[in-house]
Amino acid sequence: MRTWRVLVVDYNRKWPAMFQAEADKIARILGDNLVAIHHIGSTSVPGLRAKPIIDMMPVVKDITLVDKCNPQMAALGYEAMGEFGLPGRRYFRKGGHERTHHVHCYSLSSSDEIERHLAFRDYLRTHPDVARAYGELKTRLAQEHPDDAAAYMDGKDAWVKKTEREALAWKRATLENSQL
């Protein structure tokens, strides 16, 4: 089984534009089924070191209609991976072993997954010290495991889960305070 090389790089100011260009293409494919499309993952956090892969999260009305878009996504260079381990998601990846984009598509009914992704992103955007710590962890893991993506991911797992819990609590507290 071939693995991809783990590469963590400095933040690239072009990532938001790269997201938008691809989001526009995907929006045309998803059409009226699309509710919103979000830039998520490390490339969505200004200043954060990241693997240079744009993570995108389209939110749709009906997830089953996304499957009918597989040929059009393939024409853009995406490989359709189905749920890929997460029920209710449709996952696409672009770029083969030199990945450039990941698409994590959810329906509005998957509100917990959507909230988790957006809370994590927003938490890192508003807590630069936490984002910096995450960048340092990813850099260290990439140096320790440059040819072992599984070890890299395993090394981040506990930190990400802990930070996701903190981000969700922060997001909920922020919403409660704004309603006072």
Secondary structure, DSSP 8 states (H G I E B T S, - for coil): --------B---TTHHHHHHHHHHHHHHHHGGGEEEEEEESGGGSTT--B-S-EEEEEEES-GGGGGGGHHHHHHTTEEE-TTTTSTT-EEEEESTTS--EEEEEEETT-HHHHHHHHHHHHHHHH-HHHHHHHHHHHHHHHHH-TT-HHHHHHHHHHHHHHHHHHHHHHHHHHHHHHT-
